[in-house]
Each structure stands twice: as C-alpha cells, then as structure tokens.
C-alpha cells in the first residue's frame, strides 16, 4: 500500500513538473516576445541562471529537486514575473569576464610557448652565426695563405723561366743536329751498301735481291666478312654472378717493380706480364712457375699481346719501340721503330700479319710484320693515345686518348671513321666486347662508360671513382666487366643486375686485369710487382 502511494506521489510530481515546465516556458516565451529589446540584450532569467549554474557544477539531483519545487510554486501562482526577476547585469558580466579571463590565460600560455620556441631558435641562430663567422675567418685566412703561396710560386716559376727557355733552345738545336746526323748516317750507309754491292758475287747478289723482294711485299688485309669463332662458345660462359663470388686463390711476386700489362695465351694456361723493370716474363697457371724471361727493352714495358697462333708475342715500351718475340727462339726477331715518344699499347690483328701501336706522340701506327714497315700513321688525337685494340676478325681499330675521346679507325686506309665524346677526363683505356657491338672505356676520374657501336651513343655510365681507372675488360660472355683501379682494388660489375663489387689484395694501385675465357679466373697486376689470381667459386647445388 505504501509503495502504491509513493508511485502516485511521484506520478503527481512528474505531471506537476511537466505542467510547470510548460507554463514557465510559455511565460518566458511571452516575456521574450513582448520585450522590446533584442535577444542579445535580454538578461538571463533567475531560474535559468540557477539551472545553468547547477548543470555546470554537475549537481543533477539538486537540479531535479529545484525544478520540481520551483515549477510547483509557479503553477500555484505563488510567484509572479516581478517576484521571479532577472539575473542582475553584474553577474552576467562577471561570467563573461570570467570566460574572457580563461581564454586570455590560454592565449597567454600559448604565447609563452611560442616565446620559448622563438628564444630557442634565436639562441640556435646565434650559435650558427658564431660558427659561420669563425668559418668565414678561417676561409679568409686560408685564402690569404693561398694567395701568398701563388705569389711565391709565380716568383719561383719566373726564376726558372730563363732556364726553361735555354733548355728549349738546346732541345731544338739537338733535334736539328739529330736530323743532320741521321741524314749523314743514311748517306754513309748507302755508300757502304754500294761498296759492298761491288764486292758481292752472283750468289750473294741473288740472295740480296730475294731478301729485298721479300721486304717490299706488303701483306693484304683480310676482308671484314669473317665470323668470330669465339662467339659460338661465348653463350656457354653466361652464368649469374653473385656478390663476392671471386676470391683470391693465389698471389705471386713476379717482378720487383710495377706490373703494367698482362696477356693470356689463347689455348694454354700461360700468362705474360710486363713491368717497369724493363722485362717481360712468361709463367704458368696456377702454380706461377716462370717459363721464360724477355730482355731487350731499355725502358718500362707498357703493353703485351700474344699472336693469334700463340707462338709469338708483341710488346710496347717507353723506349719508343715495339718488339716482336718468337717464343720458340726465346728472343726478339723484329724491332719496329718510328714513334717519337713512349709507346703505351700494342695489339695483334686476328690474321697475325699486322700490329697496331699507340704512342705518347699523339699518333697510332699500323705495322706490317711481313714487310717490317709502318703501313699507316693515324693522326687525329690532340693528346697522348693511351690504348689501342683491333676489333676481333676485323680491320676496325679502337683508340682512347688523353684528349677525352675515343676513335674508330679503318686500318686498311689509316682514316678515322668516328669519334666518341662524353668523358670529362683523360681516357686511359677502351676495349670491345666479344660480339663487337659494345665498347667499354674508363678515364682518370674513375668513370666507366659503355657505348653502342651501332647507334654510336653512350648507353651506361658507372662512377667507380674518385681514383683513376687504369684498365677495363669484358669477359667472353659480355655480361661481366672488371676494372683496375688506382685505389688498390678491382671493381667487378654485373651488367644485368648493375651490381658493383670490390676485390682487394694488392698493396698498391692495380694497373691491369684480364679474364680467362670462361670467366672462372680473374688475373690482376699491381704497382707492388705482384700478380693476384682470383678464382670464381662454384655455384651451390639446387635442392629439390
């Protein structure tokens, strides 16, 4: 019974509260409509003020009790509009000021944070300013020092300039005397020959005429329609190269001075090395036993190359000569003279009758081995010609020069066919791949480039610097390249993946490098007189 009465009371209070809320709302709505002031100027009603106050404080139960009792009194008519009244303007203004104060405090905190950040940035800029000021002072001091050094060097050079002029005049005088001496020598030799000719009998005369006839017979260049037989086997050597696959298997102290060139026999495991000690040595792989030593050059050796038959060897030297050696006779059988300065490189033609040489005198020459004379002197480079190579089974010759260019020449006419431009520094070496459709070149800044012979354009540039690159070679498949660098390492590049790896083993600069026909071994020669043998590891078997 008690619960029933409580429910009736609560229902009655709810109805009273609802009616009171409706009547109060109607009253307030009428008061707002009848007011002449705008909505923004009408003060807040007292009951709304208390309700909002309790809502802000979260006093929901007190709010319910207040609304119930308040609207019951209003419903009974115990309150009038004058009794209810409005919230004084001062209270409303205080609330506005309080809200404004809170906003300003937040702004103040934000400004403080911004000011702190600005202070940190200012301190940082001060430190950077002090650092740059000190750096500027140091640069100015170094500049002044360099200016003093340049002035001192100019004065030093000026003191040597008269001596240089005297030496130049002496050099010119010596050249003229040398020319006159050569003419007198030729005249004397001619007179001796005439005198001997008068003393010779019929048999000696016939032999001399036969020998003279042999000397005058020049060799004929083969046609360029020959097929390169090595291309048939080149596809057998194509294997993917993994990082670090070449490992040093042996190192030989072959020479006392730097090893400048390497040549590999075409069919035997024999290598020839040329050195600054004026010697070339032939030794066997893989044990490094010396087979033969060649003596005859009076200066450093710069290049060497086997005859296609493998029975002869050609070498170039800083003594301005090119020598041909017979391996069976263990000696020099022909000396080719004609260059004015050191000879940098040499190469055999595939037919074996012609030799090409490149020299510091800005020229390259084509020599006829049978007639023992120079057939053509190829002029066109503006600086030293550093390397030369015949295209396999062709009469096309490739040269690289210190004038930053590569050139293709026709050995049959001695004329230049095309010049490649693109290097920014002296070109140290250039070579063909086995197919003959691509050229690789390297320069003194370590830049390596690939060129398309058919399109006559560069197709790839690889920066292996900043140290100079001395030689670049292809393997027989044309998919792997090796570069001899002055930083003491070999760079191995796989063209398909673009992977470049370094091999280190020499105690100084690496001057030369060569692949064996199957690319299973890599041979390199260094400035420390050593030859390193790098062996390719066998690929791991596939598990199924």
C-alpha positions as CSV (number, residue, x, y, z in Angstrom):
1,X,0.0,0.0,0.0
2,X,2.8,2.3,0.9
3,X,4.5,1.6,-2.4
4,X,1.3,2.4,-4.3
5,X,1.0,5.8,-2.6
6,X,4.7,6.6,-3.4
7,X,4.1,5.8,-7.0
8,X,1.0,8.1,-7.1
9,X,3.0,10.9,-5.5
10,X,5.9,10.5,-8.0
11,X,3.4,10.5,-10.9
12,X,1.7,13.6,-9.5
13,X,5.1,15.3,-9.1
14,X,6.0,14.4,-12.6
15,X,2.8,15.8,-14.0
16,X,3.2,18.9,-11.9
17,X,6.8,19.3,-13.1
18,X,5.8,18.9,-16.7
19,X,2.9,21.3,-16.4
20,X,5.1,23.8,-14.5
21,X,7.8,23.5,-17.2
22,X,5.3,24.1,-19.9
23,X,3.7,27.1,-18.1
24,X,7.2,28.5,-17.3
25,X,8.3,28.1,-20.8
26,X,5.1,29.8,-22.1
27,X,5.7,32.6,-19.7
28,X,9.3,33.1,-20.7
29,X,8.4,32.8,-24.4
30,X,5.7,35.5,-23.9
31,X,8.0,37.7,-21.9
32,X,10.7,37.5,-24.7
33,X,8.1,38.2,-27.4
34,X,6.6,41.2,-25.6
35,X,10.1,42.6,-24.8
36,X,11.2,45.4,-27.0
37,X,14.9,44.5,-26.6
38,X,16.8,42.2,-28.9
39,X,17.7,38.7,-27.9
40,X,21.3,39.5,-27.2
41,X,20.3,42.3,-24.8
42,X,17.7,40.4,-22.7
43,X,19.1,39.4,-19.3
44,X,19.0,35.8,-18.2
45,X,16.0,34.7,-16.1
46,X,16.8,33.8,-12.5
47,X,15.6,30.2,-12.7
48,X,17.6,29.7,-15.9
49,X,20.6,31.1,-14.2
50,X,20.3,28.7,-11.3
51,X,19.6,25.7,-13.6
52,X,22.7,26.6,-15.7
53,X,24.7,27.0,-12.6
54,X,23.7,23.6,-11.3
55,X,24.4,22.0,-14.7
56,X,27.9,23.4,-14.8
57,X,28.6,22.0,-11.3
58,X,27.1,18.6,-12.3
59,X,24.5,18.7,-9.4
60,X,21.8,16.8,-11.3
61,X,19.8,15.6,-8.2
62,X,19.7,19.1,-6.8
63,X,18.7,20.4,-10.2
64,X,15.7,17.9,-10.3
65,X,14.6,19.0,-6.8
66,X,14.9,22.7,-7.7
67,X,12.9,22.3,-10.9
68,X,10.2,20.3,-9.2
69,X,9.7,22.7,-6.3
70,X,10.2,25.8,-8.4
71,X,7.6,24.9,-11.1
72,X,5.1,23.7,-8.5
73,X,5.2,27.2,-6.9
74,X,4.9,28.9,-10.2
75,X,1.9,26.7,-11.1
76,X,0.2,27.6,-7.9
77,X,0.6,31.2,-8.6
78,X,2.9,31.9,-5.7
79,X,5.4,33.7,-7.9
80,X,4.9,36.5,-10.3
81,X,7.1,37.9,-13.0
82,X,8.2,40.6,-10.7
83,X,9.0,38.1,-7.9
84,X,11.0,35.9,-10.2
85,X,13.0,38.7,-11.7
86,X,16.1,38.6,-13.9
87,X,19.7,37.9,-13.1
88,X,21.5,41.2,-12.5
89,X,23.7,42.5,-15.3
90,X,26.7,42.5,-13.0
91,X,26.5,38.7,-12.6
92,X,26.2,38.2,-16.3
93,X,29.1,40.5,-16.9
94,X,31.2,38.7,-14.3
95,X,30.5,35.4,-16.1
96,X,31.6,37.0,-19.4
97,X,34.7,38.4,-17.9
98,X,35.5,35.1,-16.3
99,X,35.2,33.3,-19.6
100,X,37.2,36.0,-21.3
101,X,39.8,35.7,-18.5
102,X,40.1,31.9,-19.1
103,X,40.5,32.5,-22.8
104,X,43.2,35.1,-22.2
105,X,45.0,32.7,-19.9
106,X,45.0,30.0,-22.5
107,X,46.3,32.6,-25.0
108,X,49.0,33.6,-22.5
109,X,50.2,30.0,-22.2
110,X,50.3,29.7,-26.0
111,X,52.3,32.9,-26.2
112,X,54.7,31.7,-23.6
113,X,55.3,28.5,-25.5
114,X,55.8,30.5,-28.7
115,X,58.1,32.8,-27.0
116,X,60.2,29.9,-25.6
117,X,60.4,28.4,-29.1
118,X,61.4,31.7,-30.5
119,X,64.1,32.1,-27.8
120,X,65.5,28.6,-28.6
121,X,65.5,29.4,-32.3
122,X,67.2,32.7,-31.6
123,X,69.9,31.1,-29.5
124,X,70.4,28.4,-32.2
125,X,70.8,31.1,-34.9
126,X,73.3,32.9,-32.7
127,X,75.4,29.8,-32.4
128,X,75.2,29.2,-36.1
129,X,76.1,32.8,-36.7
130,X,79.2,32.5,-34.5
131,X,80.1,29.2,-36.2
132,X,79.8,30.7,-39.7
133,X,81.7,33.8,-38.6
134,X,84.6,31.6,-37.4
135,X,84.4,29.5,-40.6
136,X,84.5,32.7,-42.7
137,X,87.6,33.9,-40.8
138,X,89.3,30.6,-41.3
139,X,88.4,30.6,-45.1
140,X,89.8,34.2,-45.4
141,X,93.0,33.1,-43.6
142,X,93.3,30.1,-46.0
143,X,92.6,32.3,-49.0
144,X,95.3,34.8,-47.9
145,X,97.7,31.9,-47.4
146,X,96.9,30.5,-50.9
147,X,97.4,33.9,-52.4
148,X,100.8,34.1,-50.8
149,X,101.7,30.6,-52.0
150,X,100.6,31.5,-55.5
151,X,102.7,34.7,-55.5
152,X,105.7,32.7,-54.2
153,X,105.2,30.0,-56.9
154,X,104.9,32.7,-59.6
155,X,108.1,34.2,-58.4
156,X,109.7,30.7,-58.3
157,X,108.5,30.0,-61.9
158,X,109.7,33.3,-63.1
159,X,113.2,32.4,-61.8
160,X,113.1,29.2,-63.8
161,X,111.7,30.6,-67.0
162,X,115.1,31.7,-68.4
163,X,116.5,28.2,-67.7
164,X,113.4,26.7,-69.5
165,X,114.0,28.9,-72.5
166,X,117.6,27.8,-72.6
167,X,116.7,24.2,-72.4
168,X,114.1,24.6,-75.1
169,X,116.6,26.2,-77.4
170,X,119.1,23.4,-76.6
171,X,116.4,20.8,-77.4
172,X,115.6,22.4,-80.7
173,X,119.3,22.6,-81.5
174,X,119.8,18.9,-80.6
175,X,116.8,17.9,-82.8
176,X,118.3,19.7,-85.7
177,X,121.7,18.0,-85.1
178,X,120.0,14.7,-84.7
179,X,118.3,15.2,-88.1
180,X,121.5,16.1,-89.8
181,X,123.3,13.2,-88.2
182,X,120.5,10.8,-89.4
183,X,120.9,12.2,-93.0
184,X,124.7,11.7,-92.8
185,X,124.3,8.2,-91.4
186,X,121.9,7.3,-94.2
187,X,124.3,8.7,-96.8
188,X,127.1,6.7,-95.3
189,X,125.1,3.5,-95.1
190,X,124.1,4.0,-98.8
191,X,127.8,4.4,-99.8
192,X,128.7,1.2,-97.8
193,X,125.9,-0.7,-99.5
194,X,127.1,0.4,-102.9
195,X,130.7,-0.5,-102.0
196,X,129.6,-4.0,-100.8
197,X,127.4,-4.4,-103.9
198,X,130.5,-4.1,-106.0
199,X,132.3,-6.8,-104.0
200,X,129.4,-9.3,-104.0
201,X,129.5,-12.3,-106.3
202,X,126.5,-13.6,-108.2
203,X,125.2,-15.8,-105.4
204,X,125.3,-13.1,-102.8
205,X,123.6,-10.7,-105.3
206,X,120.7,-13.2,-105.8
207,X,120.2,-13.7,-102.1
208,X,120.2,-9.9,-101.5
209,X,117.7,-9.4,-104.3
210,X,115.4,-12.1,-102.9
211,X,115.6,-10.6,-99.5
212,X,114.9,-7.1,-100.9
213,X,111.9,-8.5,-102.8
214,X,110.5,-10.1,-99.6
215,X,110.8,-6.8,-97.8
216,X,108.9,-4.9,-100.4
217,X,106.0,-7.4,-100.5
218,X,103.2,-5.9,-98.2
219,X,100.6,-8.1,-96.6
220,X,97.0,-7.9,-97.7
221,X,94.2,-7.0,-95.2
222,X,91.6,-9.8,-94.9
223,X,88.0,-8.9,-95.8
224,X,85.8,-8.0,-92.8
225,X,83.2,-10.7,-93.6
226,X,85.0,-13.2,-91.3
227,X,82.9,-14.7,-88.5
228,X,84.3,-14.6,-85.0
229,X,84.7,-18.3,-84.0
230,X,84.7,-17.4,-80.2
231,X,81.1,-16.2,-80.4
232,X,80.0,-19.9,-80.7
233,X,81.4,-20.6,-77.2
234,X,80.5,-17.2,-75.7
235,X,77.0,-18.3,-74.8
236,X,78.4,-21.3,-72.8
237,X,80.0,-18.9,-70.3
238,X,76.9,-17.0,-69.3
239,X,76.4,-17.6,-65.6
240,X,74.9,-15.3,-62.9
241,X,77.5,-13.6,-60.8
242,X,76.8,-13.4,-57.0
243,X,78.3,-10.8,-54.7
244,X,81.8,-11.6,-53.6
245,X,82.0,-14.7,-55.8
246,X,85.6,-14.1,-56.8
247,X,88.0,-15.0,-54.1
248,X,91.8,-14.6,-54.1
249,X,93.3,-18.1,-54.6
250,X,97.0,-17.1,-55.0
251,X,99.4,-14.2,-55.2
252,X,102.8,-14.2,-57.0
253,X,105.7,-11.8,-56.6
254,X,106.6,-11.8,-60.2
255,X,108.5,-8.5,-60.7
256,X,110.5,-6.1,-58.5
257,X,108.6,-3.1,-59.9
258,X,105.1,-2.4,-61.0
259,X,103.3,-4.8,-63.3
260,X,101.9,-2.7,-66.2
261,X,100.4,-5.2,-68.6
262,X,99.0,-8.7,-68.8
263,X,98.4,-11.1,-71.7
264,X,96.8,-14.5,-71.6
265,X,97.6,-17.3,-74.1
266,X,94.6,-18.3,-76.2
267,X,94.7,-22.0,-75.7
268,X,97.1,-22.6,-72.8
269,X,97.2,-21.6,-69.1
270,X,100.1,-19.2,-69.7
271,X,100.3,-15.6,-68.7
272,X,102.8,-12.9,-69.8
273,X,103.5,-9.8,-67.6
274,X,105.3,-6.6,-68.5
275,X,106.9,-4.4,-65.8
276,X,108.8,-1.2,-65.1
277,X,111.9,-3.3,-64.6
278,X,112.3,-3.5,-68.5
279,X,111.4,-7.2,-68.5
280,X,108.5,-9.4,-69.6
281,X,108.0,-12.8,-68.0
282,X,106.0,-15.8,-69.1
283,X,104.7,-18.0,-66.3
284,X,102.3,-20.9,-65.9
285,X,99.0,-21.0,-64.2
286,X,98.1,-21.8,-61.5
287,X,101.4,-22.5,-59.8
288,X,103.2,-19.4,-61.1
289,X,106.4,-21.2,-62.4
290,X,108.5,-18.9,-64.6
291,X,108.8,-20.3,-68.2
292,X,110.6,-17.5,-69.9
293,X,112.0,-14.0,-69.4
294,X,112.4,-11.5,-72.2
295,X,115.2,-8.9,-72.1
296,X,115.8,-6.2,-74.7
297,X,113.8,-3.1,-73.9
298,X,115.7,-0.2,-72.4
299,X,112.7,1.3,-70.6
300,X,109.4,0.2,-68.9
301,X,107.0,-2.1,-70.7
302,X,103.5,-0.7,-71.3
303,X,101.7,-3.4,-73.3
304,X,101.9,-7.0,-74.5
305,X,99.8,-9.2,-76.7
306,X,100.0,-12.8,-78.0
307,X,100.0,-13.6,-81.7
308,X,96.7,-15.4,-82.6
309,X,98.8,-18.6,-83.1
310,X,100.3,-18.2,-79.6
311,X,103.8,-18.7,-80.9
312,X,104.8,-15.0,-80.9
313,X,104.5,-12.0,-78.6
314,X,104.4,-8.3,-79.2
315,X,105.5,-5.8,-76.6
316,X,105.5,-2.0,-76.4
317,X,107.8,0.1,-74.2
318,X,108.7,3.6,-73.0
319,X,111.9,3.3,-75.2
320,X,109.6,4.3,-78.2
321,X,109.9,0.8,-79.8
322,X,107.6,-2.1,-80.5
323,X,109.3,-5.6,-80.4
324,X,108.1,-8.9,-81.7
325,X,109.4,-12.0,-79.9
326,X,109.5,-15.6,-81.0
327,X,108.6,-17.9,-78.0
328,X,110.4,-20.9,-79.6
329,X,113.6,-19.0,-80.2
330,X,113.3,-17.2,-76.9
331,X,114.4,-13.9,-78.4
332,X,113.4,-10.8,-80.3
333,X,113.0,-11.3,-84.0
334,X,111.9,-7.8,-85.0
335,X,112.1,-4.3,-83.6
336,X,109.7,-1.7,-85.0
337,X,110.9,1.9,-84.7
338,X,109.1,5.1,-85.7
339,X,107.4,6.7,-82.7
340,X,108.8,9.9,-81.3
341,X,107.8,9.2,-77.7
342,X,106.9,6.3,-75.4
343,X,104.6,3.6,-76.8
344,X,101.6,3.0,-74.5
345,X,99.9,-0.1,-76.0
346,X,100.0,-2.6,-78.8
347,X,97.6,-5.2,-80.4
348,X,97.8,-8.0,-82.9
349,X,95.3,-8.3,-85.8
350,X,93.4,-11.5,-85.9
351,X,95.2,-12.6,-89.1
352,X,98.6,-12.2,-87.4
353,X,100.2,-10.1,-90.2
354,X,99.6,-6.6,-88.6
355,X,100.4,-4.9,-85.3
356,X,98.9,-1.7,-84.0
357,X,100.6,0.6,-81.6
358,X,99.6,3.7,-79.6
359,X,102.0,6.4,-78.5
360,X,102.5,9.5,-76.4
361,X,103.4,11.4,-79.6
362,X,99.6,11.7,-80.3
363,X,99.7,9.1,-83.1
364,X,99.0,5.4,-83.6
365,X,100.6,3.2,-86.2
366,X,99.7,0.1,-88.2
367,X,102.7,-2.1,-88.8
368,X,103.1,-4.8,-91.4
369,X,105.0,-7.7,-89.8
370,X,106.0,-9.3,-93.1
371,X,107.3,-6.2,-94.8
372,X,108.6,-4.9,-91.5
373,X,107.5,-1.4,-92.1
374,X,104.8,1.1,-91.0
375,X,101.8,0.9,-93.3
376,X,99.8,3.9,-91.8
377,X,100.3,6.5,-89.2
378,X,96.9,7.5,-87.8
379,X,96.8,11.2,-86.8
380,X,93.9,13.0,-85.3
381,X,94.1,12.8,-81.5
382,X,95.2,16.1,-79.8
383,X,96.9,14.4,-76.9
384,X,98.6,11.1,-76.0
385,X,97.0,7.9,-77.4
386,X,96.7,5.6,-74.3
387,X,95.3,2.4,-75.7
388,X,94.7,0.6,-79.0
389,X,92.9,-2.6,-79.9
390,X,91.7,-4.4,-83.1
391,X,88.1,-5.4,-83.3
392,X,88.3,-9.3,-83.4
393,X,88.4,-10.5,-87.0
394,X,88.0,-7.0,-88.4
395,X,90.1,-4.2,-89.7
396,X,88.5,-1.7,-87.3
397,X,90.8,-0.2,-84.7
398,X,89.7,1.4,-81.4
399,X,91.9,4.1,-79.7
400,X,91.5,6.0,-76.5
401,X,93.3,9.3,-75.8
402,X,94.1,11.8,-73.1
403,X,92.1,14.3,-75.2
404,X,89.0,12.7,-73.5
405,X,87.8,11.0,-76.7
406,X,87.6,7.5,-78.3
407,X,88.1,7.0,-82.0
408,X,87.3,4.2,-84.5
409,X,89.8,3.8,-87.4
410,X,89.9,1.8,-90.7
411,X,93.3,0.0,-90.6
412,X,93.2,-0.5,-94.4
413,X,93.2,3.2,-95.1
414,X,94.5,4.7,-91.9
415,X,91.5,7.1,-91.7
416,X,89.3,7.9,-88.8
417,X,85.7,6.6,-89.0
418,X,84.1,8.1,-85.9
419,X,84.9,9.8,-82.6
420,X,83.0,9.3,-79.3
421,X,82.7,12.3,-77.0
422,X,81.5,12.1,-73.4
423,X,84.3,11.7,-71.0
424,X,85.3,14.7,-68.9
425,X,88.8,13.4,-68.1
426,X,91.7,11.6,-69.9
427,X,90.6,8.2,-71.3
428,X,93.0,5.6,-70.0
429,X,91.7,2.5,-71.8
430,X,89.0,1.2,-74.1
431,X,88.0,-2.3,-75.3
432,X,85.5,-4.2,-77.4
433,X,83.2,-7.0,-76.1
434,X,83.4,-10.3,-77.9
435,X,80.4,-9.6,-80.1
436,X,81.9,-6.3,-81.2
437,X,78.7,-4.3,-80.7
438,X,79.7,-2.6,-77.4
439,X,82.7,-0.5,-76.3
440,X,83.8,-0.1,-72.7
441,X,86.0,2.8,-71.7
442,X,87.4,4.3,-68.4
443,X,89.0,7.6,-67.5
444,X,91.3,9.2,-64.9
445,X,88.4,10.1,-62.7
446,X,87.2,6.5,-62.3
447,X,84.2,6.9,-64.6
448,X,83.4,3.9,-66.7
449,X,81.2,4.1,-69.8
450,X,79.5,1.7,-72.2
451,X,78.9,2.7,-75.9
452,X,76.7,1.2,-78.5
453,X,78.7,0.9,-81.8
454,X,75.6,0.6,-84.0
455,X,73.9,3.7,-82.6
456,X,77.1,5.5,-81.7
457,X,75.7,6.7,-78.4
458,X,76.6,6.0,-74.7
459,X,74.3,3.5,-73.0
460,X,75.6,3.3,-69.4
461,X,77.9,5.3,-67.1
462,X,79.2,3.9,-63.8
463,X,81.1,6.1,-61.3
464,X,83.9,3.9,-59.7
465,X,85.9,7.0,-58.7
466,X,87.3,9.2,-57.5
467,X,90.6,7.4,-58.1
468,X,91.7,6.8,-61.7
469,X,90.6,3.7,-63.6
470,X,93.6,2.1,-65.4
471,X,92.0,-0.7,-67.5
472,X,88.6,-2.2,-68.2
473,X,87.8,-5.6,-69.7
474,X,84.8,-7.8,-70.7
475,X,84.5,-11.5,-70.1
476,X,83.8,-13.6,-73.1
477,X,80.0,-13.6,-72.4
478,X,79.9,-9.8,-72.3
479,X,77.8,-9.9,-69.1
480,X,80.6,-9.2,-66.6
481,X,83.2,-6.4,-66.6
482,X,86.3,-5.9,-64.4
483,X,88.0,-2.6,-63.7
484,X,91.6,-2.0,-62.5
485,X,91.6,1.0,-60.1
486,X,94.2,3.2,-58.6
487,X,92.6,2.8,-55.2
488,X,94.2,-0.7,-54.9
489,X,91.0,-2.6,-55.8
490,X,89.3,-4.5,-58.6
491,X,85.8,-3.5,-59.5
492,X,83.6,-6.3,-60.8
493,X,80.4,-5.2,-62.5
494,X,77.5,-7.5,-63.5
495,X,75.7,-5.7,-66.3
496,X,72.3,-7.4,-65.9
497,X,71.8,-6.6,-62.2
498,X,74.0,-3.5,-62.1
499,X,75.8,-5.0,-59.0
500,X,79.3,-3.5,-58.4
501,X,81.7,-5.2,-56.0
502,X,85.3,-4.6,-55.0
503,X,88.1,-7.0,-54.6
504,X,91.2,-6.1,-52.6
505,X,94.5,-7.9,-52.4
506,X,97.3,-5.7,-53.9
507,X,99.4,-3.5,-51.8
508,X,99.1,-0.5,-54.2
509,X,97.5,0.6,-57.4
510,X,96.0,-2.0,-59.8
511,X,97.4,-1.4,-63.3
512,X,96.0,-4.3,-65.3
513,X,93.3,-7.0,-65.3
514,X,92.2,-9.9,-67.6
515,X,89.6,-12.7,-67.6
516,X,90.3,-16.2,-68.6
517,X,88.0,-17.5,-71.5
518,X,85.4,-19.0,-69.1
519,X,85.5,-16.1,-66.6
520,X,86.4,-18.7,-63.9
521,X,89.6,-16.8,-63.1
522,X,90.5,-13.2,-62.9
523,X,94.1,-12.1,-63.1
524,X,95.4,-8.7,-62.0
525,X,98.7,-6.9,-61.9
526,X,99.6,-4.2,-59.4
527,X,102.1,-1.5,-58.7
528,X,103.7,-3.6,-55.9
529,X,105.0,-6.1,-58.5
530,X,102.5,-8.8,-57.7
531,X,100.0,-10.7,-59.7
532,X,96.8,-11.9,-58.0
533,X,94.8,-14.8,-59.1
534,X,91.1,-14.6,-58.3
535,X,89.0,-17.8,-58.6
536,X,85.3,-17.9,-59.1
537,X,83.5,-20.1,-56.5
538,X,81.3,-22.9,-57.8
539,X,77.6,-22.2,-57.6
540,X,75.8,-24.0,-54.8
541,X,73.7,-27.0,-55.9
542,X,69.9,-26.5,-56.0
543,X,67.9,-28.7,-53.5
544,X,64.6,-30.0,-54.6
